[in-house]
Amino acid sequence: MPGVIAILCRCCGQIDPAVDLAAVREKIAREDGVVSVEVRESLCLPEDGAAIEKAVRDSGADRIVVAACSPYGKAGEIVSTLSRLANRPQIRLVDIREGCAWSHREDREGATAKACDLLRMALGFFRYGARSADAAVPVHPACLVVGAGSAGLAAAVSVARAGYPVHLVERGAAGGGMLRMISRVYPSDAAADEKLRPYLEEVERNPRISFHPRTRVAAATGFAGDFKIRLASEVGGENVRVGAVILATGAGAWLPRGLYRYGELRNVLTLMELERRGREGKGAAKRTVFIQCVGARCPELPYCAAMCCPSSIKNAVALRKSDPDAEVTILHRDIMMPGHILERYYRNALNAGVRFVRYDAEKPPVVSGGAQVERVEVFDVINGISRTIAADQVVLSTPLVAGSDNARLSEIFRIPLDRYGFFREDYPLHPLETRMGGIFLCGSARWPVSSGEAVTQGEGAAAKALAILGRERISALSMGRMPEGKFGHARVENRFCTGCGNCVAVCPYEACALQRMGPARVSRVNKMRCRACGSCTAVCPNGTVQMPEHNARAVGAMIRRAFAEEDFR
Amino acid sequence: MNVQGSAGEPARRTPRVLLFACRWCALIGADAAGRGRFPLPASFRVIPVECAAMIESDSVLRAFASGADGVGVLGCHLGGCRFNDANGVALKRMETLGDLLEAVGIGRRRLLLSFGTGHEGHQFAGVLRTFYAELEPLPPLSAWRGPLLNTPTFR
């Protein structure tokens, strides 16, 4: 017999002191549609778990209300077990432990009334609550990687090695990104070109990777499993269809114009310029002073770019090694070298004879000289004295900043940017993922990282993309980030839609769009893009858009029952 | 719960509060408040929602009509929404609703807007207690509630 079965959990006596379960049972058993009320010692116990499954089967109930702990407790698991029963029952979980028994220990009467009301709310919900119909689309087994820096190359190679075609798009003439501009990479001190070569060779050799140099993404539509991408280059355009997108657009360098007489004195360089000189075999000087945190960790750019301390130390050690008489000083605010490998790298620099002087951001060092740098004056905060350091070359460590193309790409792919212009990741629960399903981030597109870390992230993003590409079809309800899948998706009742466009304006995922239907225009929800936030349902003037799982009538039924028990008293 | 006033005065009781709690933030706070055994008045009910953005203005009004003395809309902190800043839209909508509540005489004070302030157990308990302290001096909104609302047609 279809109906509701209510299962009450005593939680091994945790509930009883505050809630009179016998009274709750008696009252709920009298409610419409309730076929059975079971009170169990603890649903966590295996025998009780088996017993309720049997009870549900025997009663033939198609709706189950479980009154137990909160969904963040064990109850979440119990619900997912029950939802796998053969008749796919509708389940509602009522939290009578955390939200009732434990919060209202002093008020037994109130807590009992609350438990009754919460159960009645669930019963009311069952009258109108429905389920979203699922939809599935075939997955296009190809991947788009935007940016051929170290992160993008690693991602492209990983996806291609797994057997899927990759479109690797690069706006420059060749791959390599920032590794093309630097001499060596920390902490291994391997030559950057050596590090890059296997990837570039693989891109050339692997037939699954089609490399598109001097190309930009011009437009993108679609959703996870089926993106339609328009690529534009000088020689023309091309349309590709892919199942997943990996953004590896990297970061940009920042020029410290007007700081420390950069651009005014000869031999005041940025770290990137020193790297370039290093590649050309130049850049050696007798006396070098590095200044850290130039333009970073200040009100305008408050973040630490994390790669400048190791890079400076790498160059400082290289200068000392190439010329043991060279004097190398690093002026820093704090040395940021996390992890045991970088810490060892830092110790190594101390042993190599690199001098570290700490300065205060309030009293920054002063660079002086005629046409050429002559000295740097700095107040050493550790020793409390002013120092004058003779210098032939001053290197300014500037942070990496967001790539110049990020704003344009964020419009195209509808990925929000953070306040510094980097792509916003779905922090912290879903690393490398974005708000849009099927679009992943890696490398300095999301935050400044070293090349080694960019490779790690590129491979991570590739793994996440492969999880989509490896499926034959992708279903809308599986697109949620939680193990239990997505909450549902919005649904439009065409008959009543007035085509006002409120939902289109408010949808954060561009899932709603107006479509022509006969003489009228009606809104249509793309189930694959919809993430079930419910924004559209709230702005719809006549309730045409609804979340079946959370529709207005079901919520109304819950609201009307919220204080029913108190009214009866 | 009901404290009988002296003759002629209406009975006073603890206010009834209906909370819509985002499951990514305030619902976790409510859960943590329970686990932390923070004593709270038993006259509040929580309706979990996926996102604060799915709370319709109608639902809030319906809650007032169904006997709630206060309604809370609890979401994630602004900028920390899991749904692309949908909670900012929700806040805007609820603030507009506050104007309406003010205009019809229910009063803005009866609508609690809390975004990101109820994620921890003690925060949730604090927000709720402050709200109760705000509601207690106010007359019960549902005092007039008669049989009309319980008629089958309305249900």
Interface residues (C-beta under 8 A of the other chain):
Chain A: S70 P71 Y72 G73 D95 R97 E98 G99 C100 A101 W102 S103 H104 R105 E106 D107 E109 G110 A111 A113 K114 D117 L118 M121 P416 D426 R435 F487 V506 P508 Y509 R531 A532 C533 G534 S535 T537 A538 V539 G543 M547 H550 A552 V555 G556 A557 M558 I559 R560 A562 F563 E566 D567 R569
Chain B: M1 N2 R16 L18 R23 L27 I28 A30 D31 A32 A33 G34 R35 R37 F38 P39 L40 P41 A42 S43 R45 V46 I47 P48 V49 E50 C51 A53 M54 I55 E56 S57 D58 S59 R62 A63 S66 G67 A68 R82 F83 N84 D85 A86 V89 A90 R93 S142 R145 L149 N150 F154 R155
